[in-house]
Amino acid sequence: MSTTRQVVCGHCGRINRLPAERAPQGARCGACHQPMFAGKPIEVNEAAFDRHVASSDIPVLVDVWAPWCGPCRAMAPMFERAAQTLEPGVRLLKLNSDSAPALSSRLNISGIPTLLLMHGGREIARHSGAMDTRSIVAWTETNLTRS
């Protein structure tokens, strides 16, 4: 019997079942046929955030940011490079706090940039402040090992 992992498509939002025994790098969405992992973060709104966090079997790393925030803009390329290292084991999302104030409030975001590491529908780690690529990857891997 084959075991599967549920992963939300970053393009169309459909939930896909990926066989656990096959490498996910070349996987494509069954609905829109786009690659499941592109090695870059996905911009999400509140509904897409909730869908990824609640329906994905892989951990989700969220960068909560705002366009006017200098440290957020400085960290953006670092976060994008981290996606190339962390995917497909971790899904990386970008959440604009200005576009989703209710969600930012629900998540108790008090400063940006803030990284949230989530798995199984719950937050397992949080870090406020900008980080470089190596630090983002190390922080994520350390917190996944602890959980």
Legacy VTK file of the C-alpha trace (Angstrom):
# vtk DataFile Version 3.0
C-alpha trace
ASCII
DATASET POLYDATA
POINTS 147 float
0.000 0.000 0.000
1.372 3.383 -1.028
1.555 6.281 1.418
0.791 9.779 0.134
1.429 13.340 1.266
-1.053 16.122 0.656
0.434 19.256 -0.876
-1.454 22.373 -1.970
-0.661 23.646 -5.464
0.824 27.141 -5.369
-0.780 28.024 -8.703
-4.406 26.902 -8.455
-4.808 25.958 -4.779
-5.882 22.370 -5.415
-4.839 19.713 -2.928
-2.676 17.049 -4.560
-1.666 13.664 -3.193
1.977 12.933 -3.863
3.314 9.393 -3.395
5.738 9.411 -0.453
8.099 6.968 -2.155
8.612 9.198 -5.224
10.774 12.315 -5.325
8.473 15.376 -5.412
10.819 17.600 -7.473
9.174 16.784 -10.814
5.600 16.525 -9.504
2.894 18.450 -11.337
-0.547 19.515 -10.166
-3.293 17.152 -11.284
-5.617 20.097 -11.996
-3.526 22.866 -13.597
-0.489 20.718 -14.587
1.975 23.312 -13.255
5.038 22.161 -11.283
4.213 21.632 -7.601
7.575 23.092 -6.555
9.251 25.950 -8.403
11.990 26.795 -5.901
10.468 30.153 -5.012
8.031 31.480 -2.406
4.325 31.797 -3.160
2.456 35.060 -2.487
-0.717 34.235 -0.548
-3.832 35.980 0.693
-5.729 34.943 3.831
-7.716 32.146 2.154
-4.645 30.666 0.439
-2.656 30.885 3.685
-5.363 28.985 5.560
-5.566 26.344 2.827
-1.792 25.730 2.762
-1.480 25.574 6.552
-4.547 23.387 7.130
-4.276 21.028 4.152
-0.572 20.454 3.528
1.321 17.549 5.070
4.653 19.313 4.609
5.822 22.157 6.869
5.056 25.720 5.788
7.472 28.632 6.300
5.740 32.024 6.106
7.422 35.401 5.648
5.067 38.077 6.994
6.163 41.356 5.406
5.002 44.731 4.059
6.086 46.658 0.943
7.062 49.782 2.937
9.348 47.832 5.313
13.065 48.233 4.496
14.232 45.105 6.372
11.435 43.122 4.683
12.616 44.235 1.226
16.231 43.456 2.161
15.286 39.946 3.324
13.104 39.126 0.279
15.937 37.843 -1.968
17.350 35.837 0.954
13.972 34.205 1.522
13.727 33.436 -2.198
17.164 31.760 -2.148
16.142 29.779 0.938
13.233 28.352 -1.076
15.690 26.815 -3.524
17.308 24.933 -0.630
14.266 24.073 1.498
11.785 22.971 -1.175
10.278 20.405 -1.604
10.549 19.503 2.086
9.077 22.854 3.136
6.582 25.118 1.348
7.561 28.830 1.501
4.841 31.482 1.536
4.903 35.295 1.546
2.073 37.083 3.345
1.714 40.854 2.913
0.550 42.070 6.329
-0.955 45.230 4.782
-3.182 43.137 2.506
-4.232 40.754 5.292
-4.569 42.813 8.500
-7.129 40.463 10.068
-4.867 37.453 9.537
-1.842 39.372 10.832
-3.833 40.184 13.953
-4.999 36.570 14.328
-1.349 35.454 14.077
-0.312 38.060 16.706
2.199 39.703 14.373
3.722 42.597 16.309
6.717 43.356 14.081
7.914 42.605 10.581
9.544 40.804 8.997
8.361 37.787 10.972
8.966 34.180 9.985
6.402 31.596 11.074
7.151 27.890 10.796
3.953 25.871 10.766
3.211 22.167 10.556
0.059 20.177 11.099
-2.012 23.364 11.247
-0.101 24.867 14.166
2.796 27.224 14.697
5.973 25.468 15.811
8.430 28.400 15.712
8.566 32.172 15.207
11.346 34.656 14.521
11.052 38.426 14.178
13.707 40.377 12.304
15.589 39.993 9.041
17.864 37.011 8.420
20.191 35.988 5.627
19.674 32.848 3.535
21.955 30.624 5.580
20.267 31.709 8.826
16.766 31.136 7.422
17.690 27.607 6.312
19.483 26.758 9.575
16.665 28.185 11.737
14.057 26.226 9.768
15.954 22.936 9.870
16.740 23.295 13.593
13.106 23.960 14.483
11.842 21.108 12.306
14.213 18.721 14.072
12.920 19.870 17.478
9.230 19.462 16.640
LINES 1 148
147 0 1 2 3 4 5 6 7 8 9 10 11 12 13 14 15 16 17 18 19 20 21 22 23 24 25 26 27 28 29 30 31 32 33 34 35 36 37 38 39 40 41 42 43 44 45 46 47 48 49 50 51 52 53 54 55 56 57 58 59 60 61 62 63 64 65 66 67 68 69 70 71 72 73 74 75 76 77 78 79 80 81 82 83 84 85 86 87 88 89 90 91 92 93 94 95 96 97 98 99 100 101 102 103 104 105 106 107 108 109 110 111 112 113 114 115 116 117 118 119 120 121 122 123 124 125 126 127 128 129 130 131 132 133 134 135 136 137 138 139 140 141 142 143 144 145 146
